[in-house]
């Protein structure tokens, strides 16, 4: 290749500083070295880059086009250099995060905003999963870190887990639903007669999971927790919702929390990431783990779930 980064730096300096001499001063070179660099580039490209007929050299149309496009290359080269230095200091080039859909996207994006203020250059890929989808993403290599995984992880190990906290579930229906005024505690036969709203498991390879569903019960399957909340508020069906969400909506009059005879339902959520010599924990992963493990973060995050 006849075009070099150094030659583009010389052109850029001449244009910004207004003269060969000023460019030489900025680049800590003698003026003759700047003149030689330009002449060599013109010879290599067989293109006239400067019109030297006036009192000061001016870029030709070809020279201006080369500089305009060349500045894109200079910016990319500078970004690459900075990125390589960041990776050498322990920041990952990219961090792929899968989070359980029980955690609202708003809470995850708020963390992403805080993360980018670190100016570490790590690229983020964030995707929502349901039920076993988080474990599936980790096991298949689609995610480096999972937030809010529930239940047992896939067999074989090879990952590190940390508890985030527990989520309590309550049974909730719309105010106008027949079960809103039925005698408590509700029996399985009472619930079985009504459609259940369920969220589809997003696992691609692991067996799909369900929760709180009675055998033989009619279902309406939706794609995420926000849609489930809305469906139950509209009276399309019944089901369990996180207590912090259901009680908030009950206070607003959009849902009624009902007691059942199945007792307290609770789910423990986990952080998890691949472990081993080939999966060294980087600074970006460590930063995210620290944020979501902070006391009260999970409950505050779930309060942001809206239909």
Secondary structure in CASP SS format (residue, H / E / C, confidence):
PFRMAT SS
TARGET T0000
AUTHOR 0000-0000-0000
METHOD secondary structure of the structure
MODEL  1
X C 1.00
X C 1.00
X C 1.00
X C 1.00
X H 1.00
X H 1.00
X H 1.00
X H 1.00
X H 1.00
X H 1.00
X H 1.00
X H 1.00
X H 1.00
X H 1.00
X H 1.00
X H 1.00
X H 1.00
X C 1.00
X C 1.00
X H 1.00
X H 1.00
X H 1.00
X H 1.00
X H 1.00
X H 1.00
X H 1.00
X C 1.00
X C 1.00
X C 1.00
X C 1.00
X H 1.00
X H 1.00
X H 1.00
X H 1.00
X H 1.00
X H 1.00
X H 1.00
X H 1.00
X H 1.00
X H 1.00
X H 1.00
X H 1.00
X H 1.00
X H 1.00
X H 1.00
X C 1.00
X C 1.00
X C 1.00
X C 1.00
X E 1.00
X E 1.00
X C 1.00
X C 1.00
X C 1.00
X C 1.00
X C 1.00
X C 1.00
X E 1.00
X E 1.00
X C 1.00
X H 1.00
X H 1.00
X H 1.00
X H 1.00
X H 1.00
X H 1.00
X H 1.00
X H 1.00
X H 1.00
X H 1.00
X H 1.00
X H 1.00
X H 1.00
X H 1.00
X H 1.00
X H 1.00
X H 1.00
X H 1.00
X H 1.00
X H 1.00
X H 1.00
X H 1.00
X H 1.00
X H 1.00
X H 1.00
X H 1.00
X H 1.00
X H 1.00
X C 1.00
X C 1.00
X C 1.00
X C 1.00
X C 1.00
X E 1.00
X E 1.00
X E 1.00
X E 1.00
X E 1.00
X E 1.00
X E 1.00
X C 1.00
X C 1.00
X C 1.00
X C 1.00
X H 1.00
X H 1.00
X H 1.00
X H 1.00
X H 1.00
X H 1.00
X H 1.00
X H 1.00
X H 1.00
X H 1.00
X H 1.00
X H 1.00
X C 1.00
X C 1.00
X C 1.00
X C 1.00
X C 1.00
X C 1.00
X E 1.00
X E 1.00
X E 1.00
X E 1.00
X E 1.00
X E 1.00
X E 1.00
X C 1.00
X C 1.00
X C 1.00
X H 1.00
X H 1.00
X H 1.00
X H 1.00
X H 1.00
X H 1.00
X H 1.00
X H 1.00
X C 1.00
X C 1.00
X C 1.00
X C 1.00
X E 1.00
X E 1.00
X E 1.00
X E 1.00
X E 1.00
X E 1.00
X C 1.00
X C 1.00
X C 1.00
X C 1.00
X C 1.00
X C 1.00
X C 1.00
X C 1.00
X E 1.00
X E 1.00
X E 1.00
X E 1.00
X E 1.00
X E 1.00
X E 1.00
X E 1.00
X E 1.00
X E 1.00
X E 1.00
X E 1.00
X E 1.00
X E 1.00
X E 1.00
X C 1.00
X C 1.00
X C 1.00
X C 1.00
X H 1.00
X H 1.00
X H 1.00
X C 1.00
X C 1.00
X C 1.00
X C 1.00
X C 1.00
X E 1.00
X C 1.00
X H 1.00
X H 1.00
X H 1.00
X H 1.00
X H 1.00
X C 1.00
X C 1.00
X C 1.00
X E 1.00
X E 1.00
X E 1.00
X E 1.00
X C 1.00
X C 1.00
X C 1.00
X C 1.00
X C 1.00
X C 1.00
X C 1.00
X C 1.00
X C 1.00
X C 1.00
X C 1.00
X C 1.00
X C 1.00
X C 1.00
X C 1.00
X C 1.00
X C 1.00
X C 1.00
X C 1.00
X E 1.00
X E 1.00
X E 1.00
X E 1.00
X C 1.00
X C 1.00
X H 1.00
X H 1.00
X H 1.00
X H 1.00
X H 1.00
X H 1.00
X H 1.00
X H 1.00
X H 1.00
X C 1.00
X C 1.00
X C 1.00
X C 1.00
X E 1.00
X E 1.00
X E 1.00
X E 1.00
X E 1.00
X H 1.00
X H 1.00
X H 1.00
X H 1.00
X H 1.00
X H 1.00
X H 1.00
X H 1.00
X H 1.00
X H 1.00
X C 1.00
X C 1.00
X C 1.00
X E 1.00
X E 1.00
X E 1.00
X C 1.00
X E 1.00
X C 1.00
X C 1.00
X C 1.00
X C 1.00
X E 1.00
X E 1.00
X E 1.00
X E 1.00
X E 1.00
X E 1.00
X E 1.00
X E 1.00
X E 1.00
X E 1.00
X C 1.00
X C 1.00
X C 1.00
X C 1.00
X C 1.00
X C 1.00
X C 1.00
X C 1.00
X H 1.00
X H 1.00
X H 1.00
X H 1.00
X H 1.00
X H 1.00
X H 1.00
X H 1.00
X H 1.00
X H 1.00
X H 1.00
X C 1.00
X C 1.00
X C 1.00
X H 1.00
X H 1.00
X H 1.00
X H 1.00
X H 1.00
X H 1.00
X C 1.00
X C 1.00
X C 1.00
X C 1.00
X C 1.00
END
